[in-house]
Amino acid sequence: MDPVLVVVAVLVIGIIVALIIVGRVSPEGKDPLQTRLAEFSARERPPTLEEIELSQPFSERVILPMARKLGEFVTRFTPQASLQSIQHQLDLAGNPRGVDPTVFYLSRLGIAGLLGAGLLALSFVVPHGSFLSFAAAPAKVVLIAIGAAVFGFFIPSLMLQSKITQRQDVITKAMPDALDLLTVCVEAGLGFDQAMAKVCEKWNNELSMAFERVINEIRLGKLRREALRDMSERIGVADLTSFVAAIIQADQLGVSIGKVLRIQSEQMRIKRRQRAEKKAHEAPVKMLIPMVLLIFPSIYIVLLGPSAIQVIKSGVLGVIR
C-alpha cells in the first residue's frame, strides 16, 4: 500500500473521530432551560436535588466538569495572553456550545495527542516492511507522529475560525434589514432600546441575539454606550462597529437617532450592493480555474478525439516519420 495514502487515511480517520466526539458531546439545539421547566411543571411533586442532577445530560454532568478541571490544571502553565486571545476568538464565534478557554485548550491537546498516539500505535501493528513500521524506521515514524499531533493541535482553531467567519457573514447580511426595522420603530416613536427589542422579537439570528444581550446588560445597569461597544468587540464586523460609533456619537451630542439610523441604513444597503457587485466581478476569475482544468479538456477530447483517431488510423503520422 502507498505510504502516503496510509498517512492520509489515518489523518482523515482521526478528524472524523474527533468530529463525531464533538457532535456527540454538543448539546441539542433546544433550550435546556425551557425543556427542564416543561418537565418540572408536569410533575405533581417538586423534584429532588438528585433527580435534578440526573436529568442533565451525561456530558454536562461528567464529561464537561472533568474537562474543565483538567483544563484548569493545564492552563496554569499557559500564558495569560494566550487564554485571553482564545476567549476573544470564542466571543467572536458566539461562544459555541458554551465552551470556555480551558475546555477549548484541552480539546486542542486531546486531538493532538489522539492523532499522535494513534499514529504511533498504528506503526507497531503494520507489517515490518511498511513505510509506517516503527521497527523499520523509528525516527521517521516519530517525526510523522509529531507532524500529525501538530496538525491535530490546530484543528479546533481552524474549526473556530470557520465558525467566526460564518457568524460574521450572517451578521453582515442581516445588518441592512435590521437597521431598516430599527429606523421604522424609532421614527414611529419607540426608544432605541425598545426598537432593539422589536428586532429580537421579529428575528432569531446572530444579530438579534447580540441585540438581546445588549438589552439584558442595559437592564442590569450597564451604560448603553458600554454595552454597544462590548457588542462591537464581541462581533468584530466593520459595519457594526461604524454603526455603534454613530449611535454613541449621536447619543452624546443629542442628535436625532432616527436620522442617524436612516443614514446608516442607506449606507448599509449601498455597501451590500457593492459587495454583491464585487462578488459578481470575481466570479469569472474564480470560474477560470475549473474551466481550464476540467471543462476545456473534456471539450477537447469530445471534439478532437474522433479526428485524432482517424488521423492515427490513416497512417499519416507513419508517413511523416
Stockholm file with secondary structure:
# STOCKHOLM 1.0

chainA/1-321         MDPVLVVVAVLVIGIIVALIIVGRVSPEGKDPLQTRLAEFSARERPPTLEEIELSQPFSERVILPMARKLGEFVTRFTPQASLQSIQHQLDLAGNPRGVDPTVFYLSRLGIAGLLGAGLLALSFVVPHGSFLSFAAAPAKVVLIAIGAAVFGFFIPSLMLQSKITQRQDVITKAMPDALDLLTVCVEAGLGFDQAMAKVCEKWNNELSMAFERVINEIRLGKLRREALRDMSERIGVADLTSFVAAIIQADQLGVSIGKVLRIQSEQMRIKRRQRAEKKAHEAPVKMLIPMVLLIFPSIYIVLLGPSAIQVIKSGVLGVIR
#=GR chainA/1-321 SS CCHHHHHHHHHHHHHHHHHHHHHHHSCCSSCHHHHHHHHHHTCSSCCCHHHHHHHSCHIIIIIHHHHHHHHHHHHTTSCHHHHHHHHHHHHHTTCGGGCCHHHHHHHHHHHHHHHHHHHHHHHHHSCTTSTTCTTTCHHHHHHHHHHHHHHHHHHHHHHHHHHHHHHHHHHHHHHHHHHHHHHHHHHTTCCHHHHHHHHHHHCCSHHHHHHHHHHHHHHTTCCHHHHHHHHHHHHCCHHHHHHHHHHHHHHHHTCCHHHHHHHHHHHHHHHHHHHHHHHHHHHHHHHHHHIIIIIHHHHHHHHHHHHHHHHHHHTHHHHHC
#=GC SS_cons         CCHHHHHHHHHHHHHHHHHHHHHHHSCCSSCHHHHHHHHHHTCSSCCCHHHHHHHSCHIIIIIHHHHHHHHHHHHTTSCHHHHHHHHHHHHHTTCGGGCCHHHHHHHHHHHHHHHHHHHHHHHHHSCTTSTTCTTTCHHHHHHHHHHHHHHHHHHHHHHHHHHHHHHHHHHHHHHHHHHHHHHHHHHTTCCHHHHHHHHHHHCCSHHHHHHHHHHHHHHTTCCHHHHHHHHHHHHCCHHHHHHHHHHHHHHHHTCCHHHHHHHHHHHHHHHHHHHHHHHHHHHHHHHHHHIIIIIHHHHHHHHHHHHHHHHHHHTHHHHHC
//
